[in-house]
Amino acid sequence: MGKIEFQMIDSQNYLPILAITMGDPAGIGPEIAAKVFAMPELYQQCRPLLTGNTQIMRKAIELINFKLKINSITNVKDAIFHYGTVDIIDLQVDNPDSIEYGKISVSAGDIAFRSVIKAIELAMAGEVDGTVTNPINKGAINAAGHHFSGHTEIYAHYTNSPKYAMLLADEKIKVIHVSTHVSLRKACDLVKKERVLETICLLDAGLKMIGFDKPRIGVAGLNPHAGDSGLFGDEEELEIVPAIKSAKAKGIDAEGPFPPDTLFALARGGRFDGCVAMYHDQGHIPFKLAGFEWDEESGSMKSVRGVNITLGLPIIRTSVDHGTAFEIAGKGIASPDALMYAVGYALKLYRSELKK
């Protein structure tokens, strides 16, 4: 794992409280949570607590054979925040032993969802300074009766945030999306000037929050070759170009639209600090190609470094940018890299808030 660059929080050495969700217990979330809580550097930079189920976390700790104790609590004030002990806001599950690794279930979806809601509630109440989420399975939470297409939409709904966007961040690429969890057909219909402009503005503000004083933003086109002057579509000329002009009028350093197959290579090489993608896969594919490292010998990801940040919320939310990895759940080989990076970005956002 690449080294996470932490910094002192403030002159009084106040350590922010971060609520970390357990994730879907049929996946790797509890395992990577346990691995991160076993890192001394976590406690040197924040006061972490987990939202989830005590029995499920005990199983995860046994899986990785680490010497960690659990402090099962119902209120943040009862947390002890000592290295070697996992403080967990305990949420009850009917028959947690029935949850099997790698299988979608109502019980798993329900506890994963409730752990997210608890973290949001704690942040909205000011009891924690930020939230970090582990992966959930969308099929499982919907089977449990919670009809959301992902974390981003859950957070937007429960924080009453009408203008929001998903920002993916790693060392070399930062990507925001005009649309995320919708069909490709619908995604094309959502490429409108107002939404593109809103997304550019969110990215500009988000990049400033994580340390870029004057962000340089590259905007992708929707169509092949960014429409090639209308030859392959007119969304660029009718919607994207006007949005970029409006962003420039606001003082934002935005350029484009660029053909997507060129834009992300330029960004990775350093020309842009962040990119605007028009839809989910347009941004996710180059981002994960840059940050995910597959190890053929072990049959698993050697490292996954991507972080997902939700912009436009009244609270801090960062997350791993990988899924539940059902195929390796229960094997003890999951990488905690992305979760530790997510903690690091949550601390960056917290420091940014302190400066306001």
Helices and strands as residue ranges (DSSP letters): E 17-21, H 29-37, H 40-45, E 47-52, H 54-64, E 69-73, G 76-78, E 85-90, G 96-98, H 106-124, E 130-133, H 138-143, H 151-158, E 165-169, E 174-177, H 184-189, H 193-209, E 216-220, G 224-227, H 235-235, I 236-240, H 241-249, E 253-258, H 260-268, E 274-277, H 280-291, E 292-295, E 300-304, E 307-311, E 317-320, H 337-355
